[in-house]
Amino acid sequence: MIELMWPDKRLNPNARVHRMELARVKKTARHAAWGMTMATKGVAPTDKVRLTFHAPDSRHRDADNMLASMKSALDGVFDALDVDDKTVREITIVRAEPEKPNGRVVLEFV
């Protein structure tokens, strides 16, 4: 189990962000996820991933946008595990109870 930060709102595909600012936010998200993964011991990657989203509030979010917002973080996780993300065959998205004020995303290999 790897606990990741809630994705920055600028990573949402519907956000209108200057490309340079977006590149900085993506780099930060990827690096943070890499660090959180390296701090987690004993993670054995499989071809099935479950992402549990604990939003920072009760607003509705589309599942496809939540997954897209996590792309940079997922790249960082797979960088840290030294695994190609094309090995993932199934991604399950779970909406859990909100966790105020910051929210989080829990990644599990199942």
C-alpha positions as CSV (number, residue, x, y, z in Angstrom):
1,M,0.0,0.0,0.0
2,I,1.3,3.4,-1.0
3,E,-0.3,6.6,0.3
4,L,-0.1,9.5,-2.2
5,M,-1.1,13.1,-1.9
6,W,-4.4,14.3,-3.4
7,P,-3.6,15.5,-6.9
8,D,-3.1,19.2,-7.5
9,K,-6.3,20.7,-9.1
10,R,-4.1,22.0,-12.0
11,L,-3.5,18.3,-13.0
12,N,-7.2,17.9,-13.8
13,P,-7.7,17.5,-17.6
14,N,-10.4,20.2,-17.5
15,A,-8.1,22.8,-15.9
16,R,-6.7,25.6,-18.1
17,V,-3.1,26.0,-17.1
18,H,-0.2,27.5,-18.9
19,R,2.0,24.7,-20.3
20,M,5.1,25.7,-18.3
21,E,3.2,25.8,-15.0
22,L,1.6,22.5,-15.8
23,A,5.0,21.0,-16.5
24,R,6.3,22.2,-13.1
25,V,3.2,20.7,-11.3
26,K,3.6,17.4,-13.1
27,K,7.3,17.2,-12.2
28,T,6.5,17.9,-8.6
29,A,3.7,15.3,-8.4
30,R,6.0,12.7,-10.1
31,H,8.9,13.4,-7.7
32,A,6.6,13.4,-4.6
33,A,5.1,10.0,-5.6
34,W,8.6,8.6,-6.3
35,G,9.7,9.7,-2.8
36,M,6.6,8.3,-1.1
37,T,7.1,5.0,-2.9
38,M,10.7,4.8,-2.0
39,A,9.8,5.3,1.7
40,T,7.4,2.3,1.5
41,K,9.1,-1.0,2.1
42,G,8.1,-4.3,0.6
43,V,5.8,-3.2,-2.2
44,A,5.5,-6.0,-4.8
45,P,3.9,-4.7,-8.0
46,T,1.3,-6.8,-9.8
47,D,-0.7,-6.3,-13.0
48,K,-3.8,-5.1,-11.0
49,V,-3.9,-1.7,-9.3
50,R,-6.6,-0.3,-7.0
51,L,-6.7,3.5,-6.4
52,T,-8.8,4.6,-3.4
53,F,-9.6,8.3,-3.6
54,H,-10.3,10.1,-0.3
55,A,-11.3,13.5,-1.5
56,P,-10.6,16.6,0.5
57,D,-14.3,17.6,0.3
58,S,-17.6,16.2,-0.7
59,R,-17.8,17.5,-4.2
60,H,-18.5,15.1,-7.0
61,R,-15.6,14.2,-9.3
62,D,-15.6,12.1,-12.5
63,A,-13.7,8.9,-12.2
64,D,-11.9,9.4,-15.5
65,N,-10.7,12.8,-14.4
66,M,-9.5,11.5,-11.1
67,L,-7.5,8.8,-12.8
68,A,-6.1,11.3,-15.4
69,S,-5.1,13.6,-12.6
70,M,-3.0,10.8,-11.1
71,K,-0.9,10.1,-14.2
72,S,2.2,11.9,-13.1
73,A,2.0,10.4,-9.7
74,L,1.6,6.9,-11.1
75,D,4.6,7.5,-13.3
76,G,6.6,8.4,-10.2
77,V,5.4,5.2,-8.4
78,F,6.5,3.0,-11.3
79,D,9.8,4.9,-11.7
80,A,10.6,4.1,-8.0
81,L,9.6,0.4,-8.4
82,D,11.6,0.2,-11.7
83,V,8.6,-1.3,-13.4
84,D,7.1,-0.3,-16.8
85,D,3.5,0.8,-16.2
86,K,2.4,-0.9,-19.4
87,T,2.4,-4.2,-17.3
88,V,-0.7,-3.0,-15.5
89,R,-3.8,-4.7,-17.0
90,E,-6.5,-3.6,-14.6
91,I,-7.1,-0.4,-12.7
92,T,-9.9,-0.2,-10.1
93,I,-11.1,3.2,-8.9
94,V,-12.7,3.4,-5.5
95,R,-14.4,6.5,-4.0
96,A,-14.0,6.5,-0.3
97,E,-15.1,8.8,2.4
98,P,-13.6,12.3,2.2
99,E,-10.7,13.1,4.4
100,K,-10.6,16.8,5.2
101,P,-8.6,19.0,4.8
102,N,-6.1,17.5,2.4
103,G,-7.4,14.2,1.1
104,R,-5.2,11.4,-0.2
105,V,-5.0,8.6,-2.7
106,V,-4.1,5.0,-1.6
107,L,-2.5,2.8,-4.3
108,E,-2.6,-0.9,-3.7
109,F,-1.4,-3.8,-5.9
110,V,-4.0,-6.5,-5.7
